[in-house]
Amino acid sequence: ALGDSYSSGEGEYDGENYYMKGTDGDGASVPLWNTGLENYPYALEKCHVSTRSYSYLVARNSNNREVQVKNIACSGSTANDISNSAPIYYGRYQQYAREIGVRNHSNSQILGSQTYSVGGGVPGRAAQIEFVSKYKPQVVTLGVGGNDINFSGKLEECLGAGTCSSATNLRLYTGLEIKSLHKKLIDLYTKLDSAGPTTRFYVVGYPQVISSDDTCAPNARLKYDERILARHMTSYLNQVIKSAAEYVGFTYLD
């Protein structure tokens, strides 16, 4: 399973028991996941992979007892975290550590860490496509795109007073931003197809999590235009994802 928080299982309410070790800021306590990098930012690593995420649930409900599943999705991932277009990919949290000036390991150290991580099935350190290249899985599910358009950030803005700009004067820009994702996804899917030529890819869309009627909890207070924005964003994002998937020959799942 590849993707972002919807694939990893972000929001698991019993993380102590269901988040996989090493995906909730506890990487240093798991010997297999110890890369040997001094002062590696383990505490920042929060891919939040739940053993109750849908990939594991699907496997458990399969009649085939030989099914083996590995979820290497990571919360917050964008298309680049899947494919990596830069010469050096520093990982979801090593990159963050560099940005805030916490740690700055050499490129050779980072590459060594990634090799170890792919071999041990550690999410968040290597671009997710590296797992496809190494293991050539029979089936891959992929859910990504929301973070590329800052979906959650737009909704957070809408929780404030007044009607958020994404639902008013920036509404057209929001639509164009989603539209521009089409080419990026085609490029991503094409790279994945090359990395796993015998793999069957299933691209998963995003769920509608907000109703158009006034049923928000008291702490949300999304106004009507903002609720409509959220629904339209999700609907249009799924259209773009589906179109890009079909263009490359991948199967889209609602």
C-alpha positions as CSV (number, residue, x, y, z in Angstrom):
1,A,0.0,0.0,0.0
2,L,1.4,3.4,-1.0
3,G,0.1,6.9,-0.3
4,D,-0.7,9.5,2.3
5,S,-2.6,9.6,5.6
6,Y,-5.7,8.0,4.2
7,S,-3.7,5.0,3.3
8,S,-1.4,4.9,6.4
9,G,-4.2,5.0,8.9
10,E,-3.7,8.5,10.4
11,G,-6.1,9.2,13.2
12,E,-5.9,5.8,14.8
13,Y,-7.5,6.4,18.2
14,D,-5.5,3.6,19.9
15,G,-2.1,4.3,18.4
16,E,-0.2,2.7,21.3
17,N,-1.6,-0.7,20.3
18,Y,-2.2,-0.3,16.6
19,Y,0.4,2.1,15.1
20,M,3.3,0.0,13.8
21,K,6.5,0.3,15.7
22,G,8.7,3.0,14.3
23,T,5.9,5.0,12.7
24,D,4.9,7.0,15.8
25,G,8.1,8.7,16.8
26,D,9.5,5.5,18.3
27,G,11.9,4.4,15.6
28,A,15.0,4.4,17.9
29,S,13.4,1.8,20.2
30,V,13.1,-0.7,17.4
31,P,16.5,-2.4,16.7
32,L,15.6,-3.4,13.1
33,W,14.9,0.2,12.3
34,N,18.0,1.6,13.7
35,T,19.9,3.0,10.8
36,G,23.1,3.6,12.7
37,L,22.9,7.4,12.1
38,E,23.9,9.3,15.1
39,N,21.1,11.6,16.3
40,Y,18.7,10.5,13.6
41,P,15.4,12.4,14.1
42,Y,13.4,9.3,15.2
43,A,11.0,11.4,17.2
44,L,9.9,13.3,14.1
45,E,9.0,10.0,12.2
46,K,5.3,9.8,12.4
47,C,4.1,8.1,9.3
48,H,1.3,6.7,11.5
49,V,0.8,3.3,9.8
50,S,-2.0,1.5,11.5
51,T,-2.4,-2.3,11.4
52,R,-6.1,-1.5,11.0
53,S,-5.6,0.6,7.9
54,Y,-7.7,-0.6,4.9
55,S,-4.9,-2.5,3.2
56,Y,-4.5,-4.8,6.2
57,L,-8.3,-5.2,6.7
58,V,-8.6,-6.2,3.0
59,A,-5.9,-8.8,3.5
60,R,-7.5,-10.2,6.6
61,N,-10.8,-10.6,4.9
62,S,-9.2,-12.4,1.9
63,N,-9.9,-16.1,1.5
64,N,-6.3,-16.5,0.4
65,R,-4.2,-17.2,3.5
66,E,-1.0,-16.7,1.6
67,V,-1.6,-13.0,1.1
68,Q,1.2,-10.9,2.4
69,V,0.7,-7.2,2.9
70,K,3.1,-4.3,3.6
71,N,1.8,-0.8,4.1
72,I,4.6,1.8,3.5
73,A,2.3,4.8,3.1
74,C,3.2,7.8,5.2
75,S,1.0,10.6,6.6
76,G,1.5,13.9,4.8
77,S,3.0,12.4,1.7
78,T,2.7,14.2,-1.7
79,A,3.3,12.8,-5.2
80,N,7.0,13.6,-4.8
81,D,7.2,11.4,-1.7
82,I,6.0,8.5,-3.9
83,S,8.3,9.0,-6.9
84,N,11.0,11.5,-5.9
85,S,12.1,13.9,-8.7
86,A,15.1,15.3,-6.9
87,P,18.7,14.0,-7.1
88,I,18.6,13.2,-3.4
89,Y,15.4,12.3,-1.5
90,Y,15.8,13.0,2.2
91,G,12.7,11.3,3.4
92,R,9.5,12.8,4.9
93,Y,11.0,13.6,8.3
94,Q,14.8,13.9,7.6
95,Q,13.8,16.6,5.2
96,Y,11.7,18.3,7.9
97,A,14.6,18.0,10.3
98,R,16.9,19.7,7.8
99,E,14.4,22.5,7.3
100,I,14.2,23.3,10.9
101,G,17.9,22.9,11.4
102,V,17.7,19.9,13.8
103,R,19.9,17.4,11.9
104,N,21.9,17.5,8.7
105,H,23.4,14.1,7.8
106,S,25.5,13.7,4.7
107,N,24.0,12.4,1.5
108,S,25.9,9.1,1.7
109,Q,24.5,8.6,5.2
110,I,21.0,9.3,4.0
111,L,21.3,7.0,1.0
112,G,22.6,4.2,3.3
113,S,19.7,4.8,5.6
114,Q,17.3,4.5,2.7
115,T,18.8,1.2,1.5
116,Y,18.4,-0.2,4.9
117,S,14.9,1.1,5.2
118,V,13.7,-0.4,1.9
119,G,15.2,-3.7,2.9
120,G,13.4,-3.6,6.3
121,G,10.1,-2.2,5.0
122,V,10.5,1.1,6.8
123,P,8.1,3.9,5.6
124,G,8.9,7.6,5.4
125,R,12.7,7.4,4.7
126,A,12.9,6.3,1.0
127,A,10.6,7.3,-1.8
128,Q,7.8,4.8,-1.9
129,I,8.6,3.9,-5.5
130,E,11.8,2.2,-4.3
131,F,9.7,-0.5,-2.6
132,V,7.9,-1.2,-5.9
133,S,11.3,-1.4,-7.7
134,K,12.8,-3.8,-5.2
135,Y,9.9,-6.1,-4.4
136,K,7.8,-6.0,-7.7
137,P,4.5,-6.6,-5.7
138,Q,1.6,-8.3,-7.5
139,V,-0.8,-5.6,-6.4
140,V,-0.3,-2.0,-5.3
141,T,-3.0,0.4,-3.9
142,L,-2.2,4.1,-4.1
143,G,-3.9,7.1,-2.6
144,V,-2.3,10.4,-3.0
145,G,-3.0,14.0,-4.2
146,G,-4.7,15.7,-1.4
147,N,-1.5,17.1,0.2
148,D,-0.3,18.4,-3.2
149,I,-3.2,20.9,-3.2
150,N,-3.0,21.5,0.6
151,F,-6.5,20.1,1.0
152,S,-6.4,19.9,4.8
153,G,-4.8,23.4,5.0
154,K,-7.7,24.9,3.1
155,L,-10.2,23.3,5.3
156,E,-8.4,24.5,8.4
157,E,-8.5,28.0,7.1
158,C,-12.3,27.6,6.7
159,L,-12.7,26.8,10.4
160,G,-12.0,30.4,11.3
161,A,-14.3,33.4,11.4
162,G,-16.0,34.5,8.3
163,T,-16.1,32.6,5.0
164,C,-12.6,31.4,3.9
165,S,-11.1,32.8,0.7
166,S,-10.9,29.3,-0.9
167,A,-14.7,29.3,-0.9
168,T,-15.0,32.9,-2.2
169,N,-12.6,34.9,-4.2
170,L,-10.0,32.1,-4.5
171,R,-12.5,29.5,-5.5
172,L,-11.4,29.5,-9.2
173,Y,-7.8,29.3,-8.2
174,T,-8.5,26.3,-6.1
175,G,-10.1,24.6,-9.1
176,L,-7.2,25.4,-11.3
177,E,-4.8,24.1,-8.6
178,I,-6.6,20.7,-8.6
179,K,-6.7,20.7,-12.4
180,S,-2.9,21.2,-12.6
181,L,-2.5,18.0,-10.5
182,H,-3.5,15.9,-13.6
183,K,-0.1,16.1,-15.3
184,K,1.8,15.5,-12.1
185,L,-0.3,12.3,-11.4
186,I,0.2,11.0,-14.9
187,D,4.0,11.4,-14.5
188,L,3.8,9.6,-11.2
189,Y,1.7,6.8,-12.4
190,T,4.0,6.4,-15.5
191,K,7.0,6.1,-13.2
192,L,5.3,3.5,-11.1
193,D,4.3,1.5,-14.1
194,S,7.9,1.4,-15.2
195,A,9.1,0.4,-11.7
196,G,6.5,-2.4,-11.5
197,P,5.7,-3.6,-15.1
198,T,4.0,-6.8,-13.8
199,T,2.2,-5.1,-10.9
200,R,-1.5,-4.3,-10.9
201,F,-2.1,-0.8,-9.7
202,Y,-5.3,0.3,-8.0
203,V,-5.6,4.1,-7.5
204,V,-7.9,4.9,-4.6
205,G,-10.0,8.2,-4.5
206,Y,-10.8,10.3,-1.4
207,P,-14.0,9.9,0.6
208,Q,-16.6,12.6,1.2
209,V,-16.2,13.5,4.9
210,I,-18.4,16.6,5.1
211,S,-22.1,16.8,4.5
212,S,-23.7,19.7,2.5
213,D,-26.4,20.1,5.2
214,D,-25.8,21.6,8.6
215,T,-24.6,18.6,10.5
216,C,-21.1,19.8,11.5
217,A,-20.1,19.3,15.1
218,P,-20.1,22.4,17.3
219,N,-16.3,22.7,17.1
220,A,-16.3,22.8,13.3
221,R,-18.7,25.6,12.3
222,L,-18.2,25.2,8.6
223,K,-20.6,27.6,6.8
224,Y,-22.7,26.4,3.8
225,D,-20.3,27.8,1.2
226,E,-17.4,26.1,2.9
227,R,-19.2,22.8,3.1
228,I,-20.0,23.0,-0.5
229,L,-16.4,23.9,-1.3
230,A,-15.2,20.8,0.6
231,R,-17.5,18.5,-1.3
232,H,-16.7,20.0,-4.7
233,M,-13.0,19.9,-4.0
234,T,-13.2,16.2,-3.1
235,S,-15.4,15.4,-6.1
236,Y,-13.2,17.3,-8.6
237,L,-10.0,15.9,-7.1
238,N,-11.4,12.4,-7.5
239,Q,-12.3,13.2,-11.1
240,V,-8.7,14.3,-11.8
241,I,-7.2,11.3,-10.1
242,K,-9.5,8.9,-12.0
243,S,-8.8,10.6,-15.4
244,A,-5.0,10.4,-14.8
245,A,-5.2,6.7,-13.7
246,E,-7.3,5.7,-16.7
247,Y,-4.9,7.6,-19.0
248,V,-2.0,5.4,-17.8
249,G,-4.1,2.2,-17.7
250,F,-4.4,1.9,-13.9
251,T,-7.7,0.9,-12.2
252,Y,-9.5,3.6,-10.2
253,L,-11.4,2.6,-7.1
254,D,-14.0,4.9,-5.6
